[in-house]
Amino acid sequence: MLISPAYAQDAAGGGLALITQLAPLILIFAVFYFLLIRPQQKKQKEHREMLKQLKRGDRVLTAGGIFAKVTTVKEGVDEVEVEIAPNVRVSVLRQTIGDVLKPVGANDAGTKT
């Protein structure tokens, strides 16, 4: 007599209740995976590939906002020597290179895409 009808009904539908409780959690995880985790992993993979293909003469932008030209790429070491001004060379970590800048041709400067 002291047990409410709601508690009595919960004991009978155990399997269905478990599915209805887990379904929103699974849906939230799927949304997070496809909107946040997967694109971030793809971006990290592209950045790693860009750093592997780094070569002498590339113009780069460091994470500190410095434009530089790659002078020496050391294999097996995480250091790259870059020139930030004429006759001013510094060693930076590969991971601090944010982007490789593509040269803009004379004909490409005025076109819109």
Summary of the structure (lengths in Angstrom):
residues: 113
radius of gyration: 27.4
end to end distance: 75.8
largest distance: 90.6
contacts: 226
relative contact order: 0.10
helix: 42%
strand: 26%
